[in-house]
């Protein structure tokens, strides 16, 4: 359970408030959970009640065990009192427990004494316990004696249990509010060996003093070091970075999110910010008034509208500080058929060393480059690609990567991936989320010599087919898809999209992994796709389909295939130029604009017509001596282009 400083938590909420789902999310990282079901079976003819119970049972993972306590209310206190310290218990819920307690079959019974016994058992319980209970104190007083007895008994039970628990949360419309945090919370000390110094050739942008670059080599193990090294993200106030005034929309803080001590709770239905719905259309309308000789920017007006909405202004500025996140993670099994062994690792090492297409383009664009290692995914045709614990860790880690970038003043994230089997994993995710046929979205396999490897393509298709068959009865929730099919790179990418959305940082997608993450993120926070921009589909069928589902229209049709991340960086100078031009050009004079100032008449640079001259005079053009440093772009950004900025 991702808590620090307490063992017992009471989760309150009204009917259909999402209290049970939130309580279940608190124990997702426990290897085994004892689920204590308190509700009676009810009338066999009550199909609606049976459907509710079935829905609760369907959400429980296979590793959980279920115990029914409805037959005897006093047994619940006995179970809690006898629980071992290494156990995790989830009690759902106290409303059903009180119903049985007041049942005439259990009378005469002293409900006051039984509630006191339960509270004492919770107070002395050595196991970790999460209890769910309805909050009926906000409703009308029942009109029947039995209804009033239930309300009074449940209110007394809630008060007693809340007093005994270390923490209490109230869930309203799916949003948890912590009413009783722990009296003291302790931050676990980070081991001295959890950080690895960056290579000597690596340059990194300035970051807040409290943020360190985590080692992600152990992300596939139990709980990664990012959880203890990176700052919390509850109502965060970002530091002011160069060229950013406090009123700049790029410095917008993270909204309050559900937190359990040092652990961020990423769950379905998160309410994250949306771009400004008025600034985008206003910026596009403004383009029609600019003083340009032609019809305008064409389809690139979408860039201006996107930047305006994400920046919250009708005159958006070109992105200055850009960071490229390159996620490196392989997929074992048939998904990687046809891939050269060690090739993805070579590409990642190449990027860290400042070599290769991606690093060179990043340097040309003045963008920092961060290479992130993600857990290797198991063969999805035989077993889940990741464990549930790895999915939670990867999501939180991706979120923290976006937080770290926002704290450093990054205004645009470029998301790419390199790894064996990523295209097959993306195809599996698309098949699970959009009902796509794997062969239709799985790109052809091209060898190093440029030949098409149909045998490898068929092996990949078979791997995706077998994985979908294996999981045909599994839940299609976002985290389930990441665990069964997605793998580490897709899970971290999903966390990056969610974290960037929370910090209002736009993301330039490039390749199947980012689009697959966009598909998964819809169930966790539908707002994330509105912060994403797609420069080019690259001719990839999976990217085309996912973009169509997400409503992302590619800006260009260059069919670049330079590797994820590199394709987007090729388009980045064009997108920056469009934004800079749209921000600098004045309104046309016929629409009330002011003519741009030019050279004074008869000045040294004025042009004189010579109608009587037989031979026109041609002035020699100005010539600028090249810089001794050689050709190459210059950058005025405070963030130096890092050729190998990596995590770890």
N, C-alpha and C positions, 0 to 999 in steps of 0.2 A: 504494500500500500504506500503510495507516494505522500506520506505525511512525515512530519518532523516535530517532535515535542508532545505528541499525544498518541493514545492507542484506541480510544473510543470516540466515535463520531455519531451524532444523531442528525438525520436528514429529514426535515419536515417539508411539507408541501401539500397543496390542495389536490383535488382529483384531476388527473391527466396533466399535472404540472411538470412531469418529467423527473420527479424525485427518485423513482426507482432506477431510471437510467443513470442519473447522476451518482447515486450510491454505488451502482455496479461499476462505474468508471473509476471509483476510488480504490477498487480492489483488483483492477485488471492486471497489475504487475505481480500479484501474489500467485505462486505456482499452483497452489490448491486452495480452494475456498469451500467452506461448509455453508451451504445455503439453508437457513432455517425458515421453512415455510410455515406460517402461522394460520393461514386462512383455511377454513373448512371447505370441503368439496362443494357443498351447497346442493340445491335441488338438481337431480339429474336432467330434468326437463328445461332447466334454465340455460339455454344455449349461449346466451350473451355472457353469462358469468364463466361458463366453461371456456369460451373463446378468450376471455381475459387471462385466465389461468394458463391456457396453452401459449399465449403470447409471451408470458413471463418465462415459462419453461423453455421456449425456443431461443430466448436470448442467452441462456446460461451456457457457457462453454462446456465442452465434454470433460474437462478436467475437474469441474466442480462436482461436489456431492450434495445431494438434497436430503434434508431430514424434515419430516412432518411433525409438528408439535401441536397440531390442532386438537388432538385427542385429550390433552391434559395441559392446561395453562401453566401449572406450576413447574412443568418439566423444562420450560425455557430457562428459568433461573438456574436449574440444576445443570443444564448443558453449558451455560456461560461460566458457572462456578468451576466446573471440571475441565474447562478448555486449557490446552497446553500453551506455553508462551510462543511457540513457533507456529501456531495456527492463526488463520484468518476466518472470521465468521461474518456473515451477512444475514441480518434478521429483517424479513420483509413480510408483513409489516405489523406494527403494534395495533393498528386498527382491527385487523383480523384476530389478533390475540385478545383484545378487549371484548370483541364480539363473542368469542368462545367463553371468556371469563364470565360474562353476564348471561350466558345461556342457562335456561332453567335446569338443564340436565346436570349442570355443575353446582347447583344450589343445594343446600345453603353454602355459600362461599364468601369469604371475607375478601372482597376485592381490594380494600385498602391495604390489608396485610400482604396480599399477593403482589401488589404494585411495589410495596416497600421491599419485599424480598427480591424482586427483579432489579430495583435500583441498587440494592446492596451487592447483588451478584455482578452487576456492571462495574460498580466502583472497585471491586476486588478482583475483577477478571484480569488475568495475565496475558490473555490473547488479544489480538487486534480485532476490534468489533465495529461494524457499521450497522446502525439500526435505522429503519425507515418507518415513518409514522405520518398519518394524515394530520393536517392542521385544520381543526374544525372551529377554532375560536373566532374566526372571522366571518362565520356564516350566521344565519338566523337561528334563534332558539327553536328547537323542534317543538311541534305541537302535541306530541304523544309522550306519555310517561317513559316508555321504553327508549324513545329517541333522546329524551333529556338525560336518562340514566347513562346512555352510551356516551353522550357528549361530556357529561361530568366525569365519567370514569376515564375517558381518553384524555381529557384535559389534565386530570390529575396524574395520569401515567406519563404524559409528555413532560410535565413540569418535573416530576421526580427523575425521569431518565435524563432530561437535559441537565439537571443539577449534578447527576452522577457522571455524565460524559465530559470528556476533555474539550470537545468542540461541538458546535451546533450550527447547521446550515439550513437556511430556508430557501426552497426552490420555488420561484414564481415564473410561470410561463417559460420554463426551461432554463431560467437564469438563476444560478445559486448566489445567495448572499450569506456571508458568514456572520452569524449573530454572536457566536462565542468562540473566538480564537483561543489558542492555547495561551496560558499565562506567560510562559516563557518558551521561546523557540530557539533552538541551537542550530547553528550552521555547521555542518560537518567539515572538519579540517581536510584540506586537499592533501593527498600524499605528495611527498617531495618528488616522486618519480612520475607524476602525471603530466608534466609538460616536457616537450622536446624542443630545444632551440632550433630556430629556423636556419637554413643553410646560409653560408657567408654571402652568397650571391643574391640573397633574397632581400627585397625592400618592401616594407609594409607601411601602410598609411597610419597616421597617428590615431590611436584609439584611447578611450577613457582609461584612467588608471586602474579601474576595478575590473577591466576586461582582459583576459588572457586567451591566447589561442589554444584550444584544447587539442589533445591527442585523440584522434578518432580511430586509431588502429585497433582499439579495443571496443569499438562501438557495437560489434556483434556479440560481445560478452554480456555480462549481467547488466549493470547500470553504468553508462559511460561517464567519463570525467566532466563533460560539459555541464552536467547537472549541478556540480559543486563549484565550478570555476566561473561560470558566466553569471551576470547579474540577473536578479529577478525582473519580471516584466509586468508588474502590477502598477497601473497608473504611472508609467514611466515619464519622466521629464527629460528630454534629450539635451545633451550639452550643445551650446552654441558653437558652431564650427565656422571657419573662415568663410566670408562671403554669404553668411546666413544671419539675417536679422531675426529676432524672436517672432515677428509676425509673418515670416515666410511660411507658406503652407508646407514646404518640405520639412519643416521642423515640427510638424504636428505630432503630439504625443500619442503613445499607445493608449487605447481605451482600457477600462477596467475589465479584466478577464477572470474567469474562475481559477482560483489558485488554492492549492492545499500546501501550506508552508512553502517549501522551496520547489514544489513540483507544479508545473503548468498543466492544467487539465484541458486536453484537446478532445473535443467530443462533437457529435453531430449537432447541427443546428446552431452553431456559434454565430453570434451577431457581431460582425466586423464592419468597419467603415465602408461606405460606398463613395465613389468619385462624385464630384460636384455635378449634378444633373443639369445645371443651368450654364456653367462656364463653358462646357464643350460646345453646345450649339451656338452660344454667343461668339465664341472664337471663330467658328466656321463661317458664321454670317459676316463677321468682320473682314474675312479674307476677300469677300466680294467688293469691298470698298477700297482696297489697297491700290496704290498707284503702280500698276504693272501694265506693260504694253500688250500682254496676251490675255488668255482666258483665266489664268491662275495656276494653281498647283495640281489640278487634276485629282487623281485618287489619293495623292499625298495630303490632301486636306484632312484626312482621317488622323494623320499623325498630330496635326495641330489640335484637332478636337480631343484626342486622347490625352495629350500633354496638358491641355487646358483643364480638363475634368480632373485629372490626377493632381494637378498643382493648385486647383481652385481659383484660377484667374483666366480671364478672356484673352490675355496677352502672355501666353506661356513663354518661358525661356528655354533655350537649348540645354540639354543635360550636360552639366560640367563634370561632376564626379561620377564615374561609372565603375562598377565592379563586376567581373566575370566570375561566376561560380562554376567550376568544372567538377562534376561528381564522377568519381571513378569507382565502379563496382561491377564485378563480373557475375554472370548467371551460369551456374553449373548445369550439366545435363544437355539434352538435345537443343535447348535454346541457343547454345553457342556453337552449334554445328557449323563448320566451315571457317570459324575464326582461328587465326594463327595464335598458338599458345604464347602468352606473354606480351602480345602486341599492345593490349590496352594499358598494361603496366608501363611499357616503353613510352607510349604516348603521354601518360601522366607524368612520368619522370622528365620527359622532354619539355613539357610545359613548365614544370617546376624550375628547370634549368634555363628557361628563357629562350628555348629553341622551338622550331616548328611553326606552323601557320598560325595557330591560336596565339602563342606568346608574341609573335612578331606583330600581328594585327592589334593585339592589346597595347603594345608599346606605341604603335602608330596612332592609336586612338587616345592615348593617355589614360588608359583604363588599368586598374589593378587586377591581378589574376590570382584567384584562390583555388587551389586544387584540394579537393576533399575526398578522402577515402571512405567508402561506405561498406557495410557488411556484404560478403559474398552470399548470393542467393543460392539456396539448395535447389536441386532439380525439381521443378514445379510439377513435372509429370508423375513424380513418385511421392512427394511430400510437400508440406508447406514451404514456401520460399524463405520465410522468416518466422520466428516465434512471435507470440503476442507481445512479449516483453521487448523484443528487438524493434517491433513496429512502434511501440510507445516511445522508446528511446530515440529512434530515428526521427519521428515526427517532432519531438521536443528539440532535438539537436538542429534540425533544419530551421525551426522557428528561431532558435538562438543565433544561427548564422545570419538570418535576415536582421535580427535585432542588432547584432554586432555591426553589420554594414550601415544600418541607419544611424547608429551612434557615431560612426566615423564620418558622417555627412554624405554618404553615397546617395545619389539622386536617381540612379537607374541600375537595376540588377540585370545582368545577362545570364541566363540559365542554360547550361549545356551539360552533356554527359559523355563519357567514353568508357566503354566496357563491353566485354563479350556477351552476347545474348540480349542486349538491351532492346533490340527491335522486336524480338519474340515476346519479351515480357510486356512491352507496350501493346502488342497485338492481343495478348491474353487479357490485359486490362480493358482494352476497347471491346473485346468480345463480351466481357462480363458486365460492362457498364453501358454499352450502346447497342448490344446485340449484333455486333459485326461478325462477319464470317472471317475467321483467321486467314485463309489464303488470300482474301481480297485486300487485307490491310498489311500483310507481311511482305516487305520489299524483297526483291531478288537478292541473292547472295553473290557478290562480286569478289573474285579472288584478287590477290596482289598483282597478277598479270593482266587483270582486266577482263577475265573470262567469267561467264555466268555459271555458277555451280548449282545446277538443278537438284542434285542429290542432297546437298546440304540444306537447300530450301525445303525439300520434302521432309527432312528430319526435323527441322524447326516447326513446320506445320503439324507434324505428328506429335511433337512435344506439347504444343499449345492445345491440340485436340484432346490429348490424354489428360492434361491438367484440367481442362474444362469438364471432362467426364468425371474425373476424380472428385471435383468440387460441385457437382451438379446439384447436390442437396444441401450445400453449405449456404450460409447467409451471404448476401451480396452487399453487406454494409461496407463502408469505406475501409475500415481497419481490417476487415476480413479479406477484402480483395488485396490489400497490400501484403497481408501475411501469406495468403495462399498463392498469389500470382505475381505481385508487383516486385518485391525484392527491396534491397536496401537503397538503391539509387532513386527509385520511384518514391519510396517513403520519405527520404530526406528532401527530395524535390517538393513533395506535397507540403512538408513542414515549412520549407522556404516560402512557398506561395502564401501560406496562411500567415506566417510572420511578417512578410512584406506587406500583405494587406492590412494587418493590424497597425503597421507603422506608416501606411500610406506611401509606400515605395513602389513604383511601377516596375514590372518585370518584362523583359524582352525574351520571349521564348524562342528556342531553336532546337528542333529535333523531336523524336518520338517520346523521350523520357519526360520532358517538360509538359508536353500535351497530355500524356497519360496521367501525370500528376494533376493537371488541370481537371481531368475527368473525375478523378478520385476526390478532389477537393470540393466538388459540388455538394456532396452529402455532408461535409463537415462545415463549410461556410460558402454559400452560393455567391457571396460577394467577391470571392477571389478572382474569378474569371474577368471581372470588369477592370482589374488592375493589370491585365496581361495584354501584351502586344505581340503580334507575329509578323516578322519582317518578310519571310519567304518560306514557302512550303517545301522547297527543295525537291519537288517531284515525288515526295514520299507519300504513299497511299494512307498510312496511319495518321500522318500529320494532317492530311487533307480532311479525312473523316472527322477526327477529333476537333479540328478547327471549325468545321461546319456545325458540329453539335454544340460547341461552346460559343458560337457566334463570333469567332475571330476570323476576319477576312485578311488574308495575307496582303501586305502592301505591295510586294514585288513578285515577279515571276521569273527569277533569274536561274532557277534550278541549280543553285550552288550545292556542291557536295564536298566541302572542305573540312567537314567535321563539325559536330555540334559546338556552338559558341562562335566558331570562326565565321560561319555564314552570316550570323547576325552582326558581327563586327565589320564585315564588308559593307553592310547597309547603314551602319551607324553614322558615318560622316554625312551621308545624304540626308538622313533624318535630322541630324543636328543643323545642317545647312537650311533645311526647310523651316525649322523652328526659329533660327536666327533671322532669316529673311522675313518671316511673318511678324516677328516682334519689332524689326527695325524699320520696315517700310511705312511711309506715311499714307494717310488717306488721299485719294485722288482729288486734285483741286476742284474738279467739277462737283464734288460732293462736299465741299467745304473744307478740304484739306489745305494745308499750307505748303507751298512749293519749297523743296529742299534748297538750302542756300548753296550757291555755286561760286565760281571765281568772279571777281568784280569786273565790270566792263572795262575794256582797254587794259586789263591787267596783263601780266607777263604770260599768262597761259590762255588768253583769249584767242579765238581763231578769227583771222581776217580773210575775207574773200578777196581774191585778186582777179576780177573779171577781165582786165586788159592784159593780163600776163599770158604769154604763149606757153610758158613752161611753169607748171605749178611748183611751188616750193614745198619740199618735203623735209620736215625737221627730223633729225636723227632721233630714234627712240631712246628713252632713258635705259640705261643698262646698270643692273645691280650686280656687283661682284659677289660670287658665291661665298658663303661663309667657309672659313678654313676647316670647320668641323665637318664639312661634307653635307650632302643633301639629307633631308629628313625633316619631319615635322617638329614644331616647337610646341610646348605646352605651357600655359600659364596656370594650370591647375596646381593647387597646393598638394594634391595627392599625386606622388610620382608614379609613373607607370611601373608596376612591379612585374618582373618577368616570371617570378616563381613564388608567389605568395601562397603558402599552403597552410593547412590546419595541421599543426603538429610539428 
